[in-house]
Amino acid sequence: MISESLNYLRDGDDAIVTVAIGGVLLLASPLLIPSFLVLGYLMRVIRQTADGDDEPPVFEAWSDLLVEGLKAFVVTFVYSLLPLAILAVAAVFGIGAVVVGSGDGTGGVLGGLIGGLLALLLVVVALAVSLAGVYVTPAALAAVADSGRVGDGFAVGTLWGVVTKRAYAVGWLTAVAVVFAGSLAIGVFSIVPILGTIAGVFVQFYAIVAAAAIIGWTWTDVRPVATDVAEPDPVNRPAV
């Protein structure tokens, strides 16, 4: 799957143009809207590959791309919010431990020790929740890309049935490996000042698109099966 993902963009009809546009958008991502457009493109990649279309999408229908990117941003933001909240609480406990521990007497030292241990525990919990969020987020994005509904990205019961499958774990690890390899390549490019950093941005876009394709292919195997049964038309409804 790794080799297929690395060839995904290269085998497209407009590979050079797509990578060029994607890299420029990443360079301009601090302006936010370009980053939403990149997220929207990744959503299209996930949706098309999940539907069996291995032809990379092109940058077009920009307003739709922006809407898809905003949906992806909402999902990723929410899944990153809980770990950040826990870390904030840990920071409060840590500061409180320093203040209490600086007091005189055994009580101050004991209070500072307890506060410090609680802060450390919260940091560990935040890291665990953050890792869980990173693991679930691609499935949530695939669900939203598939249906177009943001709420599907937070359907805990449905997503649990997806992320606990071995096929999803394998696909997720493969996507992470591709992104990690891209990061290593970016590090090599960064040795060259300015130009190397700019080139690394285009490599980054190529790598995250390859990872998105892997998530799309994985979603084909793990996507929930619709259980809703359509109501029969009144004309065809049997008489009682």
Secondary structure in CASP SS format (residue, H / E / C, confidence):
PFRMAT SS
TARGET T0000
AUTHOR 0000-0000-0000
METHOD secondary structure of the structure
MODEL  1
M C 1.00
I H 1.00
S H 1.00
E H 1.00
S H 1.00
L H 1.00
N H 1.00
Y H 1.00
L C 1.00
R C 1.00
D C 1.00
G C 1.00
D C 1.00
D C 1.00
A H 1.00
I H 1.00
V H 1.00
T H 1.00
V H 1.00
A H 1.00
I H 1.00
G H 1.00
G H 1.00
V H 1.00
L H 1.00
L H 1.00
L H 1.00
A C 1.00
S H 1.00
P H 1.00
L H 1.00
L C 1.00
I H 1.00
P H 1.00
S H 1.00
F H 1.00
L H 1.00
V H 1.00
L H 1.00
G H 1.00
Y H 1.00
L H 1.00
M H 1.00
R H 1.00
V H 1.00
I H 1.00
R H 1.00
Q H 1.00
T H 1.00
A H 1.00
D C 1.00
G C 1.00
D C 1.00
D C 1.00
E C 1.00
P C 1.00
P C 1.00
V C 1.00
F C 1.00
E C 1.00
A C 1.00
W H 1.00
S H 1.00
D H 1.00
L H 1.00
L H 1.00
V H 1.00
E H 1.00
G H 1.00
L H 1.00
K H 1.00
A H 1.00
F H 1.00
V H 1.00
V H 1.00
T H 1.00
F H 1.00
V H 1.00
Y H 1.00
S H 1.00
L H 1.00
L H 1.00
P H 1.00
L H 1.00
A H 1.00
I H 1.00
L H 1.00
A H 1.00
V H 1.00
A H 1.00
A H 1.00
V H 1.00
F H 1.00
G H 1.00
I H 1.00
G H 1.00
A H 1.00
V H 1.00
V H 1.00
V H 1.00
G H 1.00
S C 1.00
G C 1.00
D C 1.00
G H 1.00
T H 1.00
G H 1.00
G H 1.00
V H 1.00
L H 1.00
G H 1.00
G H 1.00
L H 1.00
I H 1.00
G H 1.00
G H 1.00
L H 1.00
L H 1.00
A H 1.00
L H 1.00
L H 1.00
L H 1.00
V H 1.00
V H 1.00
V H 1.00
A H 1.00
L H 1.00
A H 1.00
V H 1.00
S H 1.00
L H 1.00
A H 1.00
G H 1.00
V H 1.00
Y H 1.00
V H 1.00
T H 1.00
P H 1.00
A H 1.00
A H 1.00
L H 1.00
A H 1.00
A H 1.00
V H 1.00
A H 1.00
D H 1.00
S H 1.00
G C 1.00
R C 1.00
V H 1.00
G H 1.00
D H 1.00
G H 1.00
F H 1.00
A C 1.00
V H 1.00
G H 1.00
T H 1.00
L H 1.00
W H 1.00
G H 1.00
V H 1.00
V H 1.00
T C 1.00
K C 1.00
R H 1.00
A H 1.00
Y H 1.00
A H 1.00
V H 1.00
G H 1.00
W H 1.00
L H 1.00
T H 1.00
A H 1.00
V H 1.00
A H 1.00
V H 1.00
V H 1.00
F H 1.00
A H 1.00
G H 1.00
S H 1.00
L H 1.00
A H 1.00
I H 1.00
G H 1.00
V H 1.00
F H 1.00
S C 1.00
I C 1.00
V C 1.00
P C 1.00
I C 1.00
L H 1.00
G H 1.00
T H 1.00
I H 1.00
A H 1.00
G H 1.00
V H 1.00
F H 1.00
V H 1.00
Q H 1.00
F H 1.00
Y H 1.00
A H 1.00
I H 1.00
V H 1.00
A H 1.00
A H 1.00
A H 1.00
A H 1.00
I H 1.00
I H 1.00
G H 1.00
W H 1.00
T H 1.00
W H 1.00
T H 1.00
D H 1.00
V H 1.00
R C 1.00
P C 1.00
V C 1.00
A C 1.00
T C 1.00
D C 1.00
V C 1.00
A C 1.00
E C 1.00
P C 1.00
D C 1.00
P C 1.00
V C 1.00
N C 1.00
R C 1.00
P C 1.00
A C 1.00
V C 1.00
END
